[in-house]
Amino acid sequence: MIDFTSGNPMKQMLIFSVPLLLGNLLQNLFSIADMAIVGRFIGGTALAAIGSTVVVIQFLIAILIGLATGASIVISQFFGAKKEEELKKTVATSLIAMAGLSIILTVLGVLGAGPMLRLLGVEDIIFYDAKVYFRILMAGVTFPIYLNVYMAYMRALGDSKSPLIILSISAVLNVILNIVFIMVFGWGIAGVGLATIVSQTLALGACIAIAERKIPQLRLRLSDIRFDKAIFKLILTYGIPASIQLSITSLATLTIMRLVNLLGAVAVAGFSVGTRVENFAMMPLANINIAISTFVGQNIGAGNEERAKEGLRSGIKLVLIIGGVASAILLIFSPDLMRLFVAPDDIHAAGIIREGALYLSIISMFSVLFGIFFAFNGFFRGVGDQVIVMALTITSLSIRATLAHVLVLGFDWGLEAIAWSIPVGWALCGTFAYIYYRSGRWRGKAAVGK
């Protein structure tokens, strides 16, 4: 684990970010391999089916992820303040709360799969596959949720190496199981869903084992597992804004997905693959956001505001370098990257490649804007100002959704409308984030001392 309260900020964030980057690059490489297997051995419609369910799942789990985000903020600040007892209470209380919410979510997702997908406007040609995939993921949703929660808490404590090991295990297992379930057993789209759940369940087991052996703050005994109302209230203070943010973000994404569905199955497949590649390219910038948040949280907990601000400045320097490289790669190689996912003899291959490459070529020009916007959000999250993070993210997504609908429905644009709307939101909200940071109104929001 890294104690960010002393030492060289740039060096520490690089050391912290590299395992995050390697883990996420590995996970995304294997995710790309998964999509390539699906596209080549099941078909382009299967890609569209999977893509149409992702935003619904994100919407449903927003509350749980929001609570985990709130707990992570509290954990990082308690760690910086050296308050071990309160830290353990936070871990135990959050895990108990998520157990009950996971059960509710599972029932809702399995029983409501069909109506939710119909509401989203999923086309008949992909509806059955989408429903099968969705139900399998929701039936086992507890395991990936807890996996991501444990990894978030490890990062909040300054440990980015253990998540690298866990992500590696999950990614390798997922690809192996996809090959077995799809190419050997012939289970089709159901095999894709099962491979995801089984691999993440096994990775969760590895995660708990690592925590037991290496991280005393996450090592819970039976006597530690109790619900603390005061701690839960503190978690909610930071978790509710995060949950609202994620819910509205997912809702805005749902409206965009519905808009993409109007453009047809080829556009849906191109968009689904394009966003996977985009996430892969943007992952280093997202990792810097996590590093900034952890760095700032620990230093605010330790009462060192100037060092927290120094961490933000170091993070932005990293964003400018890495964002420029990511932009160049996407701009040059977007058509070639799209071809990895589609069988050459697929009847829709040319259209899927064209649509996805168009989306990526536009997004690639503005990745630095994304990185700067998220750097400020990481700082605000670290200091405990979740309300401004919520407001900025919701505003960015609202701008994106509104502009996309105007361009598609009003001017008959295609998938390029979705792409052009995104950097507009990043630019406007990034500017406001800078103004808010300079105002200093984020001070006094820390969990420590409450």
Secondary structure, DSSP 8 states (H G I E B T S, - for coil): ---TTSS-HHHHHHHHHHHHHHHHHHHHHHHHHHHHHHHHHT-HHHHHHHHHHHHHHHHHTHHHHHHHHHHHHHHHHHHHTT-HHHHHHHHHHHHHHHHHHHHHHHHHHHHTHHHHHHHHT--HHHHHHHHHHHHHHHHTTHHHHHHHHHHHHHHHTT--HHHHHHHHHHHHHHHHHHIIIIIIS--HHHHHHHHHHHHHHHHHHHHHHHHHHH-GGG---GGG----HHHHHHHHHHHHHHHHHHHHHHHHHHHHHHHHHHT-HHHHHHHHHHHHHHHHHHHHHHHHHHHHHHHHHHHHHTT-HHHHHHHHHHHHHHHHHHHHHHHHHHHHHHHHHHHTTS-TT-TTHHHHHHHHHHHHHHHGGGHHHHHHHHHHHHHHHHHT-HHHHHHHHHHHHHHHHHHHHIIIIIH---HHHHHHHHHHHHHHHHHHHHHHHHHTTTTT--STT-
